[in-house]
């Protein structure tokens, strides 16, 4: 995809996530500070207690930390597509790491800065406006110093340019650094029209890689896959909860369709993977 097309897609994504209606729906359905997905421990261990979506979002961040390992107060983490900033702030709080979040939306970045102050991690959690297909100067000036590049369900908006994203991640990482990514994936086969209508259209997707294609891109970019986990059952359970909440509040998608109906289709379609 050319630079002009990338800018067009990024503008559409920024407009979508920065709108008041989208913001209200996310804050109501997904929880304050969260714009990503959830991990529900009870789905994998019946002895665990059931938890609501906002707590599952926190559990996802913790699961990524423990699965990847090697986080400490000496770590330096770059969160590409940091959203409202809660995962980045939680990483800083839990591990003591220095964290830098990059997001297209000025509104998201401002909210993230406010959250960092509120949770008393503003000395370690930093947020800047920018794209993960072309890192902002505040991050480029620190190229080769990050121990981890992190992302939660953000790169799916630019799968057509996944190699650019991985190239930027490579620039940022120190020698021996780790890529810790949780992303929304599609299918390696034919994409149904119903999926394009209810999922791709609403989320401004132009392409969505399947698991095999995603892993091939990682390897072609020079990464070695140490761990790979399919958490699609957590995505599906989460979207069932989100659909219920969206219907309860009567939220609509931009095209006027009930948001809960779109959530039901999306939960039955995608998979969420941890690398």
C-alpha positions as CSV (number, residue, x, y, z in Angstrom):
1,X,0.0,0.0,0.0
2,X,1.3,3.4,-0.9
3,X,2.0,6.2,1.6
4,X,-1.0,8.2,0.4
5,X,-3.3,5.2,0.9
6,X,-1.8,4.5,4.3
7,X,-2.5,8.1,5.4
8,X,-6.1,7.7,4.1
9,X,-6.7,4.5,6.1
10,X,-5.1,5.9,9.2
11,X,-7.3,9.1,8.9
12,X,-10.4,6.9,8.7
13,X,-9.4,4.8,11.7
14,X,-8.5,7.9,13.7
15,X,-11.9,9.5,12.8
16,X,-13.8,6.3,13.8
17,X,-12.1,5.9,17.2
18,X,-12.1,9.6,18.0
19,X,-15.8,10.1,17.4
20,X,-18.0,10.8,20.5
21,X,-20.4,7.9,19.6
22,X,-17.6,5.4,19.3
23,X,-16.0,6.7,22.5
24,X,-19.2,6.4,24.5
25,X,-19.8,2.9,23.2
26,X,-16.3,1.7,24.1
27,X,-16.3,3.3,27.5
28,X,-19.7,1.8,28.3
29,X,-19.2,-1.7,26.9
30,X,-15.5,-2.2,27.2
31,X,-14.7,-0.4,30.4
32,X,-12.9,2.8,31.3
33,X,-9.4,3.0,29.9
34,X,-9.8,-0.1,27.7
35,X,-10.3,-0.3,23.9
36,X,-9.0,-3.8,23.5
37,X,-10.1,-7.4,24.4
38,X,-10.4,-9.6,27.4
39,X,-8.9,-12.8,28.8
40,X,-11.4,-14.9,30.9
41,X,-9.5,-17.3,33.2
42,X,-12.5,-19.4,33.9
43,X,-12.7,-20.5,30.2
44,X,-9.4,-22.3,30.7
45,X,-9.7,-23.3,34.4
46,X,-13.1,-24.0,35.8
47,X,-11.9,-23.4,39.3
48,X,-11.4,-19.7,38.5
49,X,-14.1,-17.2,39.2
50,X,-16.1,-15.6,36.4
51,X,-15.1,-11.9,35.8
52,X,-16.7,-9.0,34.0
53,X,-15.3,-7.6,30.8
54,X,-13.4,-4.7,32.3
55,X,-11.5,-7.1,34.7
56,X,-10.9,-9.5,31.8
57,X,-9.2,-6.6,29.9
58,X,-6.8,-6.3,32.9
59,X,-6.4,-10.0,32.9
60,X,-5.4,-10.0,29.3
61,X,-2.6,-7.5,30.0
62,X,-1.4,-9.7,32.9
63,X,-1.6,-12.8,30.8
64,X,0.6,-11.2,28.1
65,X,3.1,-10.1,30.7
66,X,3.4,-13.6,32.2
67,X,3.3,-15.4,28.9
68,X,6.1,-13.3,27.4
69,X,8.2,-13.1,30.6
70,X,11.4,-11.1,31.2
71,X,9.7,-7.9,32.2
72,X,11.3,-5.9,35.0
73,X,11.9,-2.4,36.2
74,X,14.9,-2.4,33.8
75,X,12.6,-3.0,30.8
76,X,11.7,-0.4,28.2
77,X,8.4,-1.1,26.4
78,X,7.0,0.4,23.2
79,X,3.2,0.0,22.9
80,X,2.2,0.5,19.3
81,X,-1.5,1.4,19.1
82,X,-1.9,2.2,22.8
83,X,-5.6,3.3,22.7
84,X,-6.8,4.8,26.0
85,X,-3.6,3.8,27.6
86,X,-4.7,1.4,30.3
87,X,-2.6,-1.6,29.2
88,X,0.5,0.6,29.0
89,X,-0.2,2.1,32.4
90,X,-0.8,-1.4,33.8
91,X,2.5,-2.6,32.4
92,X,4.3,0.3,34.0
93,X,2.5,-0.3,37.3
94,X,2.9,-4.1,37.5
95,X,6.4,-4.4,36.1
96,X,8.0,-1.1,36.9
97,X,9.1,-0.8,33.3
98,X,9.4,2.4,31.3
99,X,6.6,2.5,28.7
100,X,6.1,4.6,25.6
101,X,2.6,4.5,24.0
102,X,2.0,5.5,20.4
103,X,-1.5,6.2,19.0
104,X,-3.0,8.0,16.0
105,X,-5.7,9.7,18.1
106,X,-4.8,12.9,20.0
107,X,-7.9,12.3,22.1
108,X,-6.6,8.8,23.1
109,X,-3.1,10.2,23.9
110,X,-4.6,13.0,26.1
111,X,-6.7,10.4,27.9
112,X,-3.7,8.2,28.4
113,X,-1.6,11.0,29.9
114,X,-4.5,11.8,32.3
115,X,-4.8,8.1,33.2
116,X,-1.0,7.8,33.8
117,X,-1.2,10.8,36.2
118,X,-4.3,9.4,37.9
119,X,-2.7,6.0,38.5
120,X,0.6,7.6,39.5
121,X,2.7,6.0,36.7
122,X,3.3,9.3,34.8
123,X,7.0,9.2,35.6
124,X,7.3,5.9,33.7
125,X,4.4,5.9,31.2
126,X,4.8,8.3,28.2
127,X,2.3,8.8,25.3
128,X,2.8,10.4,21.9
129,X,0.7,10.9,18.8
130,X,2.0,8.9,15.9
131,X,1.6,5.9,13.6
132,X,3.1,2.5,13.9
133,X,3.8,2.4,10.2
134,X,6.1,5.4,10.5
135,X,7.2,6.0,14.1
136,X,7.2,9.5,15.5
137,X,10.5,11.3,16.2
138,X,10.1,10.9,20.0
139,X,10.4,7.1,19.5
140,X,12.8,7.1,16.5
141,X,15.2,9.1,18.7
142,X,15.3,6.0,20.9
143,X,15.7,3.4,18.2
144,X,17.4,0.2,19.3
145,X,16.8,0.8,23.0
146,X,13.4,-1.0,23.6
147,X,13.5,-4.4,25.3
148,X,9.9,-5.1,24.2
149,X,7.6,-3.9,21.4
150,X,4.0,-4.6,22.6
151,X,0.6,-4.3,21.0
152,X,-3.0,-5.3,21.9
153,X,-5.4,-5.7,18.9
154,X,-4.3,-2.6,17.0
155,X,-2.2,-3.9,14.0
156,X,-5.3,-5.5,12.5
157,X,-6.3,-2.1,11.1
158,X,-3.1,-2.1,8.9
159,X,-2.5,-5.7,7.9
160,X,-2.0,-4.6,4.4
161,X,1.2,-2.9,5.7
162,X,2.2,-5.4,8.3
163,X,5.7,-5.6,6.9
164,X,6.2,-1.9,7.4
165,X,4.9,-2.2,11.0
166,X,7.3,-5.1,11.7
167,X,10.1,-3.1,10.1
168,X,9.4,-0.2,12.5
169,X,9.3,-2.7,15.4
170,X,12.7,-4.0,14.4
171,X,14.1,-0.5,14.4
172,X,12.9,0.2,17.9
173,X,14.0,-3.1,19.5
174,X,17.4,-3.6,21.2
175,X,19.4,-6.6,20.3
176,X,17.7,-9.7,21.7
177,X,14.4,-7.6,22.2
178,X,11.0,-9.3,22.2
179,X,7.8,-8.7,20.2
180,X,4.7,-9.2,22.4
181,X,1.6,-9.0,20.2
182,X,-2.0,-9.8,20.7
183,X,-3.9,-9.3,17.4
184,X,-7.2,-9.9,15.8
185,X,-6.9,-12.3,12.9
186,X,-9.1,-13.4,10.1
187,X,-9.1,-16.5,8.0
188,X,-6.5,-17.9,5.6
189,X,-9.4,-18.9,3.3
190,X,-12.2,-17.0,1.6
191,X,-13.7,-14.1,3.5
192,X,-17.5,-14.2,3.5
193,X,-19.5,-11.1,2.4
194,X,-21.3,-11.1,5.7
195,X,-18.0,-10.8,7.5
196,X,-17.0,-7.9,5.3
197,X,-20.3,-6.1,5.9
198,X,-20.4,-6.6,9.7
199,X,-16.7,-6.6,10.6
200,X,-14.5,-5.1,7.9
201,X,-16.8,-2.2,7.1
202,X,-17.4,-1.2,10.7
203,X,-13.7,-1.4,11.8
204,X,-12.3,0.1,8.5
205,X,-10.4,-3.0,7.6
206,X,-8.9,-3.2,4.1
207,X,-7.2,-6.6,4.7
208,X,-7.2,-9.1,7.6
209,X,-4.5,-11.8,7.7
210,X,-5.2,-15.3,8.8
211,X,-2.9,-17.1,11.3
212,X,-0.7,-18.8,8.7
213,X,-0.2,-15.6,6.7
214,X,0.5,-13.6,10.0
215,X,3.2,-16.1,11.1
216,X,4.8,-16.1,7.7
217,X,5.1,-12.3,7.8
218,X,6.7,-12.5,11.2
219,X,9.3,-14.9,10.0
220,X,9.9,-13.0,6.8
221,X,10.6,-9.9,8.9
222,X,13.3,-11.8,10.8
223,X,11.4,-12.7,14.0
224,X,11.7,-16.1,15.6
225,X,8.3,-17.2,17.1
226,X,9.0,-18.5,20.6
227,X,5.3,-18.8,21.7
228,X,2.1,-18.7,19.8
229,X,-1.3,-19.1,21.4
230,X,-4.9,-19.0,20.0
231,X,-7.2,-17.2,22.4
232,X,-10.2,-17.1,20.0
233,X,-12.6,-18.6,22.6
234,X,-11.9,-15.6,24.8
235,X,-12.7,-13.3,21.9
236,X,-15.9,-15.1,21.2
237,X,-17.0,-15.1,24.9
238,X,-16.1,-11.4,25.2
239,X,-18.1,-10.4,22.2
240,X,-21.1,-12.2,23.6
241,X,-20.9,-10.0,26.7
242,X,-20.3,-6.9,24.6
243,X,-23.3,-7.6,22.4
244,X,-25.5,-7.9,25.5
245,X,-24.3,-4.6,26.9
246,X,-24.5,-2.8,23.5
247,X,-28.1,-4.0,23.0
248,X,-29.0,-3.0,26.5
249,X,-27.9,0.6,25.8
250,X,-29.2,0.7,22.3
251,X,-25.9,1.5,20.7
252,X,-25.8,1.8,16.9
253,X,-22.9,1.4,14.4
254,X,-22.0,4.3,12.1
255,X,-24.3,2.8,9.4
256,X,-27.3,2.6,11.8
257,X,-27.2,-1.1,12.4
258,X,-27.5,-2.3,16.0
259,X,-23.9,-2.5,17.4
260,X,-24.8,-5.7,19.3
261,X,-25.7,-7.5,16.1
262,X,-22.3,-6.6,14.6
263,X,-20.5,-7.7,17.8
264,X,-22.3,-11.1,17.5
265,X,-21.0,-11.6,14.0
266,X,-17.5,-10.5,14.9
267,X,-17.3,-12.8,17.8
268,X,-18.1,-15.8,15.6
269,X,-15.6,-14.8,13.0
270,X,-12.2,-13.8,14.2
271,X,-9.4,-15.2,16.3
272,X,-7.2,-13.4,18.7
273,X,-3.6,-14.6,18.8
274,X,-0.7,-14.0,21.2
275,X,2.8,-14.1,19.8
